[in-house]
């Protein structure tokens, strides 16, 4: 809306036409579309030889990465489900150090996964913890880290119809701040019966409203685990997993779409191609802050692909 106050008539129409289409060429405001990716490589430092690892996402500076892993329960024989782990590196291009498990209250003894670092030393994630205020089978929470390093008690983002969490499963929160509002993207099967991409808008008091299905990104298939990246040259990219071209619900590939403004309109999702996608399951893909690295999980390991153009 703030842009429409600056322009009228044909100029407004041009903006909305531009918003509906992806970038197609190189130039000051443009970049090759769709992106071309290098052949994905397993990140050995983050992938346990026998445990299930996934949900990789870099911090904004690219010097830390968060993952979900069941390696602790596996090694102890306790059978504990996923916990959230973090690893650091000295510089972009340096090897990752060994991951360390985040302490309580992030770790809860039940499934904690889909970590998403956000500005203000905060962490969004999904948890199946059954505590007061829990909404269902996997809710989105936020916790803040103190300067001393400890984490605050995670706060549930709120239950539908007042908030985005439903009685079913939410996955992969992705928070994006813009000059015209703060948007939370995620997937859930709590409104349509199958996983669809949703967005929620932050209210003035910092809470989030109920989610709305992003129709351009959703289908009768399973469309799951979005991550939104703001491009330096303008616009936004979203990556997510979908079985829209598959035979079974487990035929998940990574897709990408483009929008000039949030919450949309979004371009038709494009499969990122054989350099990333295989007959195996590719899930919870994320883009680095600079858009140069695409992380995802495949068959219990962490993979990364480099943007070629």
Secondary structure, DSSP 8 states (H G I E B T S, - for coil): -TTTTT--THHHHHHHHHHTS---S-SSS---SS--B---EE-GGG--SSS-EEEEEE-TTSSEEEEEE-HHHHHHTS----EEEEEE-SSTTS-----EE--TTT--SS-EEEEEEETTTEEEEEE----TT--SSSEEEEEEB-TTS-B---EE--BTTTSSB-SS-EEEEEEEEETTEEEEEEEESTTTSS-EEEEEEB-TTS-B---EE-GGG--SS-EEEEEEEE-TTSSEEEEEEE-TTSSSTT--EEEEEEESSSS------EE--TTT--SS-EEEEEE-TTS-EEEEEETTEEEEEEB--
